């Protein structure tokens, strides 16, 4: 029962936020027909610049804006190499991930003479916000109040994403490009512009996801993303690129991550095994998804055969 306590649910909400943000952006790319495997690198890039620029300016807001700008620049470079130079988008995605890792190491050493964590005493951190009225409601107040601003922004962005994808002309074009790029181009849609915009959206949401990781911690730690970008990519497809599915997937993986941390202090299970729990859950989820997809495909074929006969 302790695993499902109010503090556990509240902690799950915090843990799932970077996953949710990255998955929202990943969904835009996936709907447009692109598999954006650079989510991990984009988050890591933002996590580094959020710390550096927050310390430099003394402002959380300017630090986050700077991290967004730096990550959008990296995303634009990724997109330009893919679309303008016709490079393979999967190779470009991997290169972006490696570039983000290398860039953080080189800049940390060049600017601060450090190859490990980057931390500044007295630097502003993201702090919990108490929501008036909501915080006074028993149980619900303990669960939904007392989180930092980016947590609440992630919920708003999920709603906005659902509206944009399903209720706007841009969303219609986005889906059309993903369904049949050639047909979309034939009716006058600038498919590359739509896909490039979708990449920029993923860069924006990943920037927020990376910023919340480092600014909550108050430091940049190498590999602070710990595979969250890859897990977010899995959430996109397990959630079928739909806002509700992405939310459910983020909650599930967020809870698995919480249990991994919780069990390290309350059980005798080796910590190395517990740290692999989120990735083990990812593999299991992918296997279940694959089996389910094959079953649905077989049912569809059988129905088609029955109709013909």
NUZALO-88269 format. One line per field, with one value per residue (C-alpha): x, y, z; residue in three letters; residue number from 1. Coordinates in nm, 3 decimals. Each point is the difference from the previous one (the first is absolute). Layout:
c1 = (X,...)
c2 = (Y,...)
c3 = (Z,...)
code = (Ala,...)
pos = (NUM,...)
// end
This chain:
c1 = (0.000,0.292,0.072,-0.342,0.005,-0.071,0.372,0.071,-0.257,0.131,0.357,-0.112,-0.143,0.336,0.199,-0.228,0.020,0.318,-0.141,-0.332,0.162,0.238,-0.281,-0.225,0.267,0.083,-0.367,0.004,0.301,-0.147,-0.336,0.183,0.170,0.336,0.156,0.187,0.263,0.176,-0.235,0.266,0.265,-0.238,-0.096,0.363,0.094,-0.275,0.092,0.355,-0.085,-0.280,0.253,0.270,-0.232,-0.198,0.325,0.122,-0.317,-0.113,-0.350,-0.187,-0.219,0.294,0.181,-0.295,-0.045,0.372,-0.021,-0.297,0.190,0.312,-0.205,-0.201,0.331,0.122,-0.335,0.021,0.351,-0.131,-0.288,0.214,0.249,-0.286,-0.215,0.241,0.299,-0.218,0.179,-0.157,-0.221,0.083,0.374,-0.062,-0.201,0.278,0.256,-0.210,-0.003,0.379,0.051,-0.205,0.206,0.331,-0.106,-0.092,0.333,0.213,-0.179,0.002,0.375,0.069,-0.216,0.034,0.285,-0.234,-0.069,-0.268,-0.288,-0.052,-0.148,-0.005,-0.064,-0.295,-0.135,-0.383,-0.183,-0.350,-0.208,-0.344,-0.304,-0.300,-0.322,-0.266,-0.319,0.131,0.263,-0.271,-0.190,0.075,0.203,-0.037,0.185,0.288,0.016,-0.045,0.124,0.360,0.170,0.228,-0.123,0.124,-0.209,-0.314,0.121,0.036,-0.369,-0.096,0.220,-0.163,-0.343,0.129,0.164,-0.331,-0.179,0.269,0.026,-0.373,-0.168,0.221,0.098,0.364,-0.096,-0.193,0.302,0.228,-0.211,-0.032,0.378,0.045,-0.264,0.121,0.276,-0.020,-0.376,0.036,0.264,-0.224,-0.278,0.239,0.115,0.361,0.085,0.357,-0.114,-0.262,0.253,0.261,-0.258,-0.084,0.372,0.015,-0.302,0.183,0.306,-0.211,-0.166,0.327,0.161,-0.259,0.049,0.376,-0.029,-0.231,0.247,0.302,-0.174,-0.188,0.326,0.185,0.292,0.095,0.115,0.140,-0.269,-0.263,-0.262,0.079,-0.176,-0.320,0.003,0.000,-0.276,-0.202,0.034,-0.144,-0.286,-0.085,-0.064,-0.153,-0.239,-0.076,0.105,-0.315,0.006,-0.190,0.219,0.314,-0.127,-0.075,0.336,0.183,-0.180,0.081,0.370,0.018,-0.137,0.246,0.284,-0.137,-0.013,0.356,0.114,-0.227,0.113,0.366,-0.061,-0.259,0.119,0.310,-0.023,0.332,-0.009,0.139,-0.298,-0.245,0.155,-0.070,-0.369,-0.129,0.187,-0.122,-0.355,0.064,0.099,-0.301,-0.233,0.143,-0.043,-0.362,-0.064,0.150,-0.208,-0.314,0.073,0.051,-0.323,-0.193,0.157,-0.104,-0.356,-0.009,0.118,-0.258,-0.279,0.107,0.004,-0.348,-0.134,0.146,-0.133)
c2 = (0.000,0.235,-0.001,0.152,0.259,0.368,0.092,-0.274,0.141,0.352,-0.117,-0.186,0.323,0.172,-0.290,-0.038,0.368,-0.022,-0.315,0.171,0.310,-0.196,-0.232,0.294,0.132,-0.348,-0.050,0.303,-0.140,-0.350,0.123,0.185,-0.326,0.057,-0.219,0.254,-0.201,0.318,0.060,-0.117,0.236,0.296,-0.048,-0.033,0.315,0.196,-0.140,0.131,0.345,0.049,-0.025,0.209,0.281,0.008,0.048,0.259,0.211,-0.073,-0.058,-0.329,0.147,0.120,-0.327,-0.198,0.234,-0.035,-0.379,0.003,0.221,-0.220,-0.315,0.148,0.093,-0.358,-0.126,0.237,-0.129,-0.357,0.085,0.197,-0.284,-0.247,0.203,0.234,-0.232,-0.312,-0.188,-0.309,0.122,-0.297,0.064,0.371,-0.086,-0.216,0.267,0.258,-0.220,-0.043,0.370,0.100,-0.231,0.125,0.365,-0.009,-0.165,0.237,0.316,-0.109,-0.057,0.317,0.234,-0.148,-0.249,-0.285,-0.330,-0.114,0.182,0.373,0.166,0.357,0.088,0.233,-0.047,0.023,-0.331,-0.098,0.003,-0.147,0.221,-0.020,0.035,0.204,-0.192,-0.321,-0.035,0.001,-0.296,-0.322,-0.259,0.183,0.300,-0.221,-0.162,0.291,0.301,0.072,-0.070,0.232,0.220,-0.224,-0.291,0.210,0.127,-0.361,-0.064,0.312,-0.099,-0.344,0.164,0.249,-0.284,-0.188,0.309,0.086,-0.354,-0.068,0.340,0.228,0.027,-0.056,-0.324,-0.114,0.064,-0.168,-0.316,0.011,0.014,-0.293,-0.212,0.058,0.252,-0.025,0.057,0.293,0.153,-0.051,0.214,0.285,-0.065,0.093,-0.331,0.088,0.318,-0.194,-0.262,0.262,0.180,-0.330,-0.046,0.349,-0.080,-0.308,0.216,0.244,-0.263,-0.190,0.327,0.033,-0.367,0.039,0.327,-0.147,-0.282,0.217,0.300,-0.221,-0.167,0.330,-0.146,-0.152,-0.359,-0.193,-0.233,0.177,-0.105,-0.371,-0.127,0.199,0.115,-0.361,-0.094,0.301,-0.128,-0.333,0.182,0.179,-0.327,-0.189,0.295,-0.013,0.366,0.109,0.242,-0.233,-0.297,0.209,0.112,-0.358,-0.123,0.280,-0.081,-0.371,0.052,0.278,-0.237,-0.273,0.250,0.105,-0.363,-0.049,0.286,-0.100,-0.362,0.103,0.131,-0.252,-0.335,-0.216,-0.027,0.103,0.365,-0.082,-0.224,0.260,0.272,-0.218,-0.037,0.285,-0.143,-0.353,0.140,0.167,-0.331,-0.179,0.276,-0.021,-0.378,0.029,0.277,-0.208,-0.305,0.213,0.167,-0.337,-0.132,0.304,-0.036,-0.366,0.088,0.268,-0.247,-0.259,0.256,0.103,-0.365,-0.057,0.307,-0.116,-0.353)
c3 = (0.000,0.062,-0.372,-0.068,0.280,-0.060,0.017,-0.255,-0.242,0.053,-0.064,-0.311,-0.140,0.046,-0.147,-0.302,-0.101,-0.216,-0.164,-0.071,-0.147,-0.224,-0.111,-0.095,-0.234,-0.122,-0.090,-0.230,-0.185,-0.016,-0.131,-0.279,-0.099,0.170,0.267,0.212,0.184,0.112,0.296,0.246,-0.133,-0.017,0.364,0.108,-0.191,0.177,0.341,-0.040,-0.135,0.255,0.284,-0.171,-0.108,0.324,0.188,-0.252,0.010,0.355,-0.137,-0.035,-0.272,-0.210,0.062,-0.133,-0.298,-0.078,0.025,-0.238,-0.247,0.015,-0.052,-0.286,-0.163,0.033,-0.133,-0.296,-0.076,0.019,-0.234,-0.245,-0.043,-0.046,-0.241,-0.178,-0.031,-0.043,0.277,0.155,0.284,0.225,-0.032,0.062,0.311,0.139,-0.085,0.185,0.310,-0.011,-0.071,0.305,0.223,-0.139,0.004,0.369,0.091,-0.209,0.116,0.366,-0.019,-0.202,0.209,0.348,-0.015,0.090,-0.169,0.241,0.165,-0.049,0.308,0.128,0.366,0.051,-0.352,-0.031,-0.025,-0.105,0.316,0.079,-0.053,0.231,-0.199,0.185,0.085,-0.162,0.271,0.267,-0.148,0.190,-0.197,-0.334,0.138,0.112,-0.342,-0.240,0.197,0.096,-0.333,-0.194,-0.285,-0.284,0.134,-0.046,-0.336,-0.117,0.073,-0.193,-0.293,-0.013,-0.036,-0.258,-0.196,-0.014,-0.130,-0.255,-0.137,-0.022,-0.036,-0.210,-0.369,0.096,0.177,-0.305,-0.223,0.255,-0.008,-0.378,-0.042,0.236,-0.175,-0.358,-0.059,-0.379,-0.006,0.239,-0.225,-0.302,0.154,0.072,0.357,0.068,0.164,0.096,0.172,0.196,0.107,0.088,0.214,0.172,0.076,0.151,0.218,0.128,0.068,0.202,0.218,0.048,0.110,0.277,0.091,0.027,0.191,0.261,0.063,0.072,0.157,0.246,0.093,0.004,-0.197,-0.330,0.030,-0.300,-0.135,0.212,-0.256,0.066,-0.311,0.052,-0.361,-0.121,0.242,-0.120,-0.356,0.112,0.177,-0.326,-0.180,0.292,0.042,-0.374,-0.032,0.183,0.298,0.231,-0.092,0.053,0.341,0.107,-0.126,0.182,0.325,-0.030,-0.073,0.257,0.264,-0.102,0.040,0.340,0.114,-0.121,0.225,0.288,0.009,0.016,0.353,0.118,-0.138,-0.028,-0.378,-0.163,-0.105,-0.344,-0.067,0.125,-0.218,-0.304,0.094,-0.224,-0.299,0.076,0.014,-0.337,-0.159,0.150,-0.120,-0.351,-0.009,0.118,-0.252,-0.282,0.090,0.021,-0.333,-0.169,0.147,-0.122,-0.344,-0.023,0.104,-0.269,-0.265,0.109,-0.015,-0.351,-0.113,0.143,-0.179,-0.330,0.042)
code = (Unk,Unk,Unk,Unk,Unk,Unk,Unk,Unk,Unk,Unk,Unk,Unk,Unk,Unk,Unk,Unk,Unk,Unk,Unk,Unk,Unk,Unk,Unk,Unk,Unk,Unk,Unk,Unk,Unk,Unk,Unk,Unk,Unk,Unk,Unk,Unk,Unk,Unk,Unk,Unk,Unk,Unk,Unk,Unk,Unk,Unk,Unk,Unk,Unk,Unk,Unk,Unk,Unk,Unk,Unk,Unk,Unk,Unk,Unk,Unk,Unk,Unk,Unk,Unk,Unk,Unk,Unk,Unk,Unk,Unk,Unk,Unk,Unk,Unk,Unk,Unk,Unk,Unk,Unk,Unk,Unk,Unk,Unk,Unk,Unk,Unk,Unk,Unk,Unk,Unk,Unk,Unk,Unk,Unk,Unk,Unk,Unk,Unk,Unk,Unk,Unk,Unk,Unk,Unk,Unk,Unk,Unk,Unk,Unk,Unk,Unk,Unk,Unk,Unk,Unk,Unk,Unk,Unk,Unk,Unk,Unk,Unk,Unk,Unk,Unk,Unk,Unk,Unk,Unk,Unk,Unk,Unk,Unk,Unk,Unk,Unk,Unk,Unk,Unk,Unk,Unk,Unk,Unk,Unk,Unk,Unk,Unk,Unk,Unk,Unk,Unk,Unk,Unk,Unk,Unk,Unk,Unk,Unk,Unk,Unk,Unk,Unk,Unk,Unk,Unk,Unk,Unk,Unk,Unk,Unk,Unk,Unk,Unk,Unk,Unk,Unk,Unk,Unk,Unk,Unk,Unk,Unk,Unk,Unk,Unk,Unk,Unk,Unk,Unk,Unk,Unk,Unk,Unk,Unk,Unk,Unk,Unk,Unk,Unk,Unk,Unk,Unk,Unk,Unk,Unk,Unk,Unk,Unk,Unk,Unk,Unk,Unk,Unk,Unk,Unk,Unk,Unk,Unk,Unk,Unk,Unk,Unk,Unk,Unk,Unk,Unk,Unk,Unk,Unk,Unk,Unk,Unk,Unk,Unk,Unk,Unk,Unk,Unk,Unk,Unk,Unk,Unk,Unk,Unk,Unk,Unk,Unk,Unk,Unk,Unk,Unk,Unk,Unk,Unk,Unk,Unk,Unk,Unk,Unk,Unk,Unk,Unk,Unk,Unk,Unk,Unk,Unk,Unk,Unk,Unk,Unk,Unk,Unk,Unk,Unk,Unk,Unk,Unk,Unk,Unk,Unk,Unk,Unk,Unk,Unk,Unk,Unk,Unk,Unk,Unk,Unk,Unk,Unk,Unk,Unk,Unk,Unk,Unk,Unk,Unk,Unk,Unk,Unk,Unk,Unk,Unk,Unk,Unk,Unk)
pos = (1,2,3,4,5,6,7,8,9,10,11,12,13,14,15,16,17,18,19,20,21,22,23,24,25,26,27,28,29,30,31,32,33,34,35,36,37,38,39,40,41,42,43,44,45,46,47,48,49,50,51,52,53,54,55,56,57,58,59,60,61,62,63,64,65,66,67,68,69,70,71,72,73,74,75,76,77,78,79,80,81,82,83,84,85,86,87,88,89,90,91,92,93,94,95,96,97,98,99,100,101,102,103,104,105,106,107,108,109,110,111,112,113,114,115,116,117,118,119,120,121,122,123,124,125,126,127,128,129,130,131,132,133,134,135,136,137,138,139,140,141,142,143,144,145,146,147,148,149,150,151,152,153,154,155,156,157,158,159,160,161,162,163,164,165,166,167,168,169,170,171,172,173,174,175,176,177,178,179,180,181,182,183,184,185,186,187,188,189,190,191,192,193,194,195,196,197,198,199,200,201,202,203,204,205,206,207,208,209,210,211,212,213,214,215,216,217,218,219,220,221,222,223,224,225,226,227,228,229,230,231,232,233,234,235,236,237,238,239,240,241,242,243,244,245,246,247,248,249,250,251,252,253,254,255,256,257,258,259,260,261,262,263,264,265,266,267,268,269,270,271,272,273,274,275,276,277,278,279,280,281,282,283,284,285,286,287,288,289,290,291,292,293,294,295,296,297,298,299,300,301,302,303,304,305,306,307,308,309)
// end
